[in-house]
């Protein structure tokens, strides 16, 4: 049976806050071997001091961007940029966020979410004596679908995939491509109890101890599809413009 609950009593996180200590004090002795903590990226960013003045938002997005996927004007005269950040994640505004932050500030994503997750998991394992895993989550949109869900952007001591390739389905047919991204599924499940406005940024998932393993397991960075296998590396308008330009350049004069 899968159980998911949010932790209460998490204080406001500021630069330099020891998240291991905060979590350990909040869970007391309630954690067990095989539990997975899902930690909202915002509090990791705050603890790591990834806070900047809101006036620098556009510059911050540019600095965090490796590649522009698509951009569209907004009704208020601005521009929405869908980009691939230096973390490899494709998202709006490179994950630069102005919600649930002090007035006049913005938050950047953690410098290295996988390293942050491993550090928290290692600290909790040592302090509490339980073999837990940690996922760091962030809210992302999805191509083809309205709305947003939480995804895993960092993982420490958790198998991010459940590889069923090579096994068979209930009818005995071989599974060739089935590889659920369980890290994303757990992040989305945890968001159901954390909520966006309840100030409960950490959830515990119990019932999938099979996914907890060594701290050096591949992190959430391994979820990002390599560019050479990405069939949707550009927005529709951007792909059309690129193809049109290429055709014009190769046309005989």
N, C-alpha and C positions, 0 to 999 in steps of 0.2 A: 504494500500500500504506500502510495506517495503522500507525504505530508509537507505542507509549505506554510510557514508562518513568518511574520515580520517581527523584528526586534523593537521593543519600545525603549524609551529612555536614552536614545542616542543624542548627545549634546551637539550644539553647533560646532562644526569642524572649522578650524582655522589653520593657517600655515604652521607646520611643525607638529600638529597633533599626531600622537602615536595611535594609529588606528588599531593596532594589535591590542593595546591596553584598553581602548574604548570598547572594542568588541568583546574582549575577555570579561570585562566588568559587566557588560550587558547580558551575556549568556550565562554567567556564573558557571554552574556545573551541568547545564542542560544539553551541551553538545555531546555527541557520541561518535565513535569511529564510523566513517563513511558519510557523515553529514557534509553537505556542500553549502557554503555561504555565498550568496549573490549580493555583491556590493555595488551600489550605484556609483558610476564613474565620477559624479560631481564631488562626492566627499573625498575621493582619492585625489582629484585635482586640487581641491582646497587644501588638503593636508600637504600636498607637494608644492604648494605655492604657485599654482598655474593660474593666477588671478591677474587680470590686466584692466586698465581703464577702458570703459565702454567706447570712448571716442576712438580707440585704436582698433575697433572691431574689423573693419574692412582690411586694414593692413595685416591684422592677425590672421584673417582667413587666407589672404594671399601668401603669407609666410608659411602657413601650414599646408598649402596646396602643392601637390606634385603634378597634377594633371587636371585640366578642366574637362568634365564630361559633357555638361550642358549648362546653359545660362538662359534665364527668361526674365523679362521685366515684370515687376509687380504692380498692382493697381496704385500703390502709394508712391510710385516713381522710383522705387529702388530696383535692385536686381537680385534674383535668387540664383545662387551658383551651386550646382551639383558638381562636386570635385572628388578626386581621389587624393586623400591626405597622405602625408609622409608615413603614416601607419599602414597604408594600403587600403584603408576603408573608404568606400564610396558613400558619400553622404552630403546633405545640404550644409553649406558653410563650413566644411571641414570639421564639423563637430563643435565649432565655437558657439558657446551658449550664453544667453543672458538671463535665463530663468533660474529661480532659486539661488541667486547670487546677491551679494550686497549691492545696494543702490549705486549705480554708476560704474559697475564692474562687469566683466565678462569672464568666462572660464574656458580655458583650452583643455583638451583631453589630456590624460596623463602622458608623460614623456614616453613611457614604455609600459603599457598596461599589463603585458605578460609578466614582466619583471616585478611590477607592483603586486600582482596577484600571488606570485610565488613568495614574495617577501612576507605578505600577510599570512599565507598558509603556513610557511615555515615558522613564523612567530607564534601562531596559535598552536601548532603541533607541539612546539617546545614548551610553551607556557601552560597549556591545559592537558597535555599528555594524550590527546586524541588525534587520530589520523583524519583530518578534514581536508577538503578541497575548497578552492576559492575561485569564483568567477567575478569579473568586473563587467558590468552591463552599461549599455547606453541605448538611448532611443533612436531608432532609425526608421525611415520610410522604406517602402518596398516598391520596386518597379511593378507596374501593372495593377497595383492595388492601392486604394485610398487608405488613409490612416497610418498609424505608426505602431510598432511593437518594440520591445526591448530585445537587444541582441548581445551576445558575449563579445567583448572587445579585448578581454584579458582572461587568462586561465592559468591557475597554478595548482598542480596536482590533480587535474581532472581530465579525463578523456573527452575531447571535444566532439568526436565522432563515435557513432556506434556502427562499426563496419559489418554489414550483413552480407556483403558480397561473398559468393561461394556457398552460402547456405541455401535452403529451399523454403518456399512459402508453404502455406497451409495445404495447398494442393499438390505439393511435391515438386513444383517447378523451380528451377534454379534462379536465384537472385543475382543479377549481373551488375546493376548500378546502385542498388539500395544502400545508402550510407547516411542515415539521419544525422543531422547536426544537433546532437543532444544538448550541446552547450547553449545554443540559441533557444531551444525548447525550454530549458530550465530557466534561462533568463526571462523569457516571456511569462512563464508560470509564476516566477517570483514577483514580477511586476503586478500581478493581480492582487497580491496582498500588500505590497509596498505602497502602491498608488503614486500619483504624481504630486499631490498636494497635502499629503498626510504627514510629511516629515518623518517617514520611516524608511531610511535609505538602505537598510540591510535586511535580507530575508534568509531563512534557513530552509534548505530542502533536505528531507529525509526519505529514504526508501530507494535510493540509487547508489548504494555503497559500491556497486560493481564498477562505477565510473571513476572512483577515487583511486589514485595511484601515486607513483613517484612524482616528486616536484619537478623533475626534468622532462616530463611528458611534453609533447608539442603543444604550444600555446594557441591562443585564439588567432594569432597571425596566420596559422596554417589554414584557417577557414577561408581566407581571402583567395579568390580564384586568380591564378596568374594571368597577366594581360594577354599572353598568347593564346589562352583558352577562353577568353572573355568575348562572347559573341555580341555583347551590347556595350562596347567600350565607349561609345559616343551616343548622345541624344539623336533623335531622328533628324532634326533640322541640321545639326552639326555634321552628321554623317552625309546628308545630302549635299551640303555646302562643300565638304571635303571632296566628295566624288565629282561634283561639278567642276571644281577647281582643277582636279587632276585631269579630267577629260579635256578641259580647255587648254591646259598646258601641253597635252600630247597631241592636240589636233594640228594637222598641217596648216601652215600659214598660206 
